[in-house]
Amino acid sequence: MNDQVLRRLWLPVAVVSGILILLGALIWLLFSRVESSISPDPVTIANASLSNMQQQNRLTVFSASYNATVTSTLNKLGLSARKTLIMPGTVRYELDLAKLGAKDVRWDASDNTLYVEMPAIEIARPEVHMEQIQTYDDGGILIALTDADNILDQANRKKGVDALVKQAQNPLQMKLAREAARQAVRHNFTVPLQASGIAAKVDAFFPYERSGYTERWDYSRPINEVLAEQQQKKATTE
């Protein structure tokens, strides 16, 4: 009699226990999905920031004005002509964001740092201030009687553009441009992370600085690999 009573009592208890376990599992699964949908993911945010940056195509990070002074000489028919040109112009320093891919952005979860290897700075073709160009010639016979004036102008303008580019490549200006690019890239990745409440660091560097990041770069993972792994895990749990 006692055995029958125990069996009758055990069966409802077992059923209730099973239901509670099942409910617990369902609640855990529900909360884990809600948490994953609510909790900000730094890799997902970084990937969205990268996509937005790529859509900008080219980013001007710095610009500077220069003055080129060049002189050309033409010898013709036993005569010579000389002309000097002063050419002011503005040069833009740009990042080609189309070259910034997911493989260049890596997340290191151990120290909450996003590492970004930026493409090299590119110098755009100088914008010549045509209205400010000044020319000086020797007023010789060759200029008065032939097309030497046009020939010298064309030669000087080519030399002037080349001189502006050369000035733009000086180490100090390149350093300023790289630092401006570094700050711009950091800003573009940091602001969305901070807005999501993520206290992450963003460390941006150029290819020539890669040797100083070898250890962390090899240890961290490209964000596209992390996202692919997350999607695979999500697919297996559904």
N, C-alpha and C positions, 0 to 999 in steps of 0.2 A: 504493500500500500504506500509506504513511504517512498519507494522507488518510483512508483507511478506519479506521485505528487512532485517529486524532484524533476522527473522528465517534463512534466507539464510546466513547471516553473522555468526549467532550463531553456525550453524552446522559445518562449517569448523573449527571454533575456538575450538569447543568441541572436534572434531576429532584430531586436532593438539595437544591440551592439553593432551588428552588421550595418544597419541603417545609419547609425551614428558615424561609423567609420566612413561609409560612403558619402554622407553629408559633409564630413570633415574634409575628405579629399576634394569634393566639388567646391567647397568654400575656399580651400587653399588654392585650387586652380583658378577660381574666379578672381580672388584677390591678387594672385600673381600676374594675371593678365591685365587687371585694372592698374596694378602698380607699374607694369612694363609700359602701359599706354600713357600713364600720367608722368612717371619719372622721366626727366629729360636724359637723353642719351648723347654724350658728347660726340660720339662718332657720327651719329645721324645728323646732328647739328653742324658739325664740321663739313660733312658731305654737302649739305644744303648751301652752306657758305661758299664752298668751292664752286658749286654749280652757278651761283649768282655771280661770282667773280669771273668765271669763264665766259659768261654772257656779255660781260663788259668788253671782251676781246682785248683791247689795249688800254693800259692804265698809265696816264702821265703822272709821274711821281715827282718830277722836278723840272724846272726850266731855268735858263740863264741867257743873258744877252752878251754878245761879244762884238768886237769891231776888228775886221780884217783889213790890213793895208797891204796891197800887192802891186807889183809893177811888171809890165811886159814891154819888150823891145822888139821891133820889127826891122829887119834889114832887107831892102829891096831897091833894085836899080842903082846900086851904089850909094843909096841914101839910108838913113835910119830914122825911126820914129820911136818915141818912148811915151808911155802913158801910165799913170798911177791911179789906182782906184781905192777908195775907202768904203768898205761895205759893212754896215751894221746888220746884225741878224739875231734872231732868237732860236735857241736850240732846245728841243724837248727831250727829256730822258724818259724812256717808257719801259714798261713790263708787258711782254706779250703773254697775257693770261691764258691764251689758248694752249700755250705750251705747259701750263701748270696742270698736271693730271693727278688722279687719285693715288698713283704710285709715289707721288712726290709729297704726299701728306700722310704722316704716320702718327699713330696714337700710342703713347706709352702709359699704360694704366698704373704702373708702379709708382710714378711720380706725377700723375695727372698733367702730363705735358703733351702738347700737340706740336710735332716737329714738321716744318714746312721747308722744303728745298725749292727756292724760287728760281725762275729762269734768269739768265744773265741780263743785265741792263742793256737796252738797245738805244742808240742815239738816232733820233729821227732826222730827216733831211732838214737843214736849217731853213727857217722862214726869213727870207731876206727882206729888209725894210727898203724897198725900191725907192721910195720917195726921199730917203735920207742918204742915198748913195752920192758920193762926191768923186769927181774925176779931175785929173790934172794932166795936161800934155805939154810937150815942148814946143808946140806950135810950128813944127817943121813943115817943109815943102811936101814931104811924103804924105802927111796927114791931109794937107790942103788939096792935093791933086789926085790921090788914090783912095782906095777903100781901106787904107791902113787903120783909120779910126774905128771902123766896125770890127775889123780883125782883132785889134788890140782890146776892144771892149769885151768881145767874146772870150778871149784868152784870160782877161782879168776876172771876169765873172766866174769862170770855172775855178781859177786859182782862189778867188775869194771864198767860194763855197767850201772848197777843200780846206782852206785856212780856218774857217769857222768850225768845221768838224774837228780839226786837229786841236784847236783851243778847247773845244768841249771835252776832249779826251784827257785833259790834264788830270793828274792824280787827285788833286784837291776837289775838283768838281765831281769827279766820279765817286769819290768817297761820300760827298754830300748827297749825291743821287742815290747811292746804295742805301744810305741810312734812311733817307726819305722813303724808299721802297720798302725797307724792312718795317718801318713804323706803319706804313699803309697796310701791308699784308697782315701784320699783327692785329691792327685795329679791325680789319674786316673779319677776322676769325674770332677775336676776343669778345667783341660787343654782343653777338648772338649767344655766345656761351654765358656771358655774365647776365644777359637778359633772362636766360633760362635758369639762373641760380647755380650755375656750375663754376666752381672755383678752379679753373684750369689755367695753365700757363701756355703761352704760344711762343715758340722759339723759331724764328725764321732766319734762314741763312742762304748764301749763294753757293753754287757748285765749287768755286775755288776754296770755300771754307769747309768743305766736306770732311777733310781729314780730322778736323777738330770734333766731329760729331759721329765718327765711325762706330764707336761702341754703342751709343744710344740709338743710332740709326739702325744698326743691325739687330738690336734688342727689340725695338718697337716694331709695329706692324702697320702696313698700308691700310688706310681706312676702307678701301674696297674689299680687301680680304676679310676684315672684321665684319663688315656689313653682310658679305656673302655667308659667313659662318652664322651670323645671327639669323638670317633668313632660313638657313638650313635647319637650325635648331627649332625655329618657329614652325616650320613645315612638319617636323617630326612630332611635335607636341599637339598638333591639331588633328 
